């Protein structure tokens, strides 16, 4: 699995960082204030210039019981299929607020 970007958790629980592949762009995960059902995303994912490119959900691992964030990115820049990723600890990083955006290929 490849890290396709990095984000830092902000004081308000949102995330801000950089997507490096398949495009290079600043990104931010903004709380979805209109979440009205469990299946709705917890975050909307935007580029730095506020173009919505995806959504993210808070999840809990079945086996580990640990919380993580599941991400889906879509748009013409990503091709015909969504890009799925999870936020995970960035390798070699001591800061607990820095996460790698780890690509989860569907094929």
C-alpha positions as CSV (number, residue, x, y, z in Angstrom):
1,X,0.0,0.0,0.0
2,X,1.3,3.4,-0.9
3,X,1.0,6.7,0.9
4,X,-0.6,9.1,-1.6
5,X,-0.6,12.1,0.7
6,X,-0.2,13.4,4.3
7,X,-2.5,15.3,6.6
8,X,-2.3,16.8,10.0
9,X,-5.2,16.7,12.5
10,X,-6.3,20.2,13.4
11,X,-7.5,21.4,16.9
12,X,-11.1,21.3,15.8
13,X,-10.8,17.6,14.6
14,X,-10.6,18.4,10.9
15,X,-7.5,17.5,8.8
16,X,-5.4,19.6,6.5
17,X,-2.5,18.5,4.2
18,X,-1.3,17.6,0.8
19,X,-2.4,15.0,-1.7
20,X,0.6,13.9,-3.8
21,X,-0.9,11.3,-6.2
22,X,-2.6,11.0,-8.6
23,X,-2.6,14.8,-8.5
24,X,-0.6,17.2,-6.3
25,X,-3.0,19.5,-4.5
26,X,-3.6,20.9,-1.0
27,X,-6.5,19.1,0.7
28,X,-8.7,19.6,3.8
29,X,-11.2,17.3,5.5
30,X,-14.0,19.5,6.8
31,X,-16.6,18.3,9.3
32,X,-19.9,17.5,7.7
33,X,-22.3,19.6,9.7
34,X,-25.3,18.3,7.9
35,X,-24.8,14.7,8.7
36,X,-28.3,13.4,9.4
37,X,-27.9,9.6,9.0
38,X,-25.2,7.1,10.0
39,X,-24.2,6.3,6.4
40,X,-23.6,10.0,5.6
41,X,-19.9,11.0,5.6
42,X,-18.3,12.6,8.7
43,X,-16.1,14.8,6.6
44,X,-16.2,16.4,3.1
45,X,-12.9,16.5,1.4
46,X,-12.0,19.7,-0.5
47,X,-9.0,20.9,-2.4
48,X,-7.3,24.1,-1.0
49,X,-9.4,26.2,-3.4
50,X,-12.6,24.6,-2.0
51,X,-13.5,22.1,-4.8
52,X,-15.1,19.0,-3.3
53,X,-13.3,15.9,-4.3
54,X,-14.5,13.3,-1.8
55,X,-15.8,12.2,1.6
56,X,-14.5,10.5,4.7
57,X,-16.1,8.4,7.4
58,X,-15.0,7.7,11.0
59,X,-14.8,3.9,11.4
60,X,-13.7,1.3,14.0
61,X,-11.7,-1.7,13.0
62,X,-13.5,-5.0,13.5
63,X,-10.5,-7.0,14.7
64,X,-8.4,-4.2,16.3
65,X,-11.2,-2.0,17.8
66,X,-9.1,1.0,16.8
67,X,-10.6,4.1,15.2
68,X,-9.6,5.2,11.7
69,X,-10.8,7.4,8.9
70,X,-12.0,5.8,5.6
71,X,-11.7,8.1,2.5
72,X,-13.2,8.1,-1.0
73,X,-11.9,10.5,-3.6
74,X,-13.6,11.1,-6.9
75,X,-13.3,13.4,-9.9
76,X,-12.0,13.5,-13.5
77,X,-8.4,13.7,-12.2
78,X,-8.8,10.3,-10.6
79,X,-10.0,8.4,-13.6
80,X,-13.3,6.5,-13.9
81,X,-13.1,4.8,-10.5
82,X,-13.1,6.3,-7.0
83,X,-9.8,6.3,-5.1
84,X,-10.2,4.6,-1.7
85,X,-7.8,5.3,1.1
86,X,-7.5,5.2,4.9
87,X,-5.8,7.6,7.3
88,X,-3.0,5.8,9.1
89,X,0.1,6.6,11.1
90,X,2.8,8.2,8.9
91,X,5.9,6.1,8.8
92,X,8.8,7.5,11.0
93,X,6.5,10.2,12.4
94,X,6.5,10.9,16.1
95,X,3.7,13.5,16.0
96,X,0.4,11.6,16.8
97,X,-1.5,14.2,14.7
98,X,0.3,13.5,11.4
99,X,-1.4,10.8,9.2
100,X,-0.6,9.2,5.9
101,X,-3.3,8.9,3.3
102,X,-2.8,5.2,2.5
103,X,-4.2,4.1,-0.9
104,X,-6.3,0.9,-0.9
105,X,-6.5,-0.4,-4.4
106,X,-9.8,-2.0,-5.4
107,X,-8.3,-4.4,-8.0
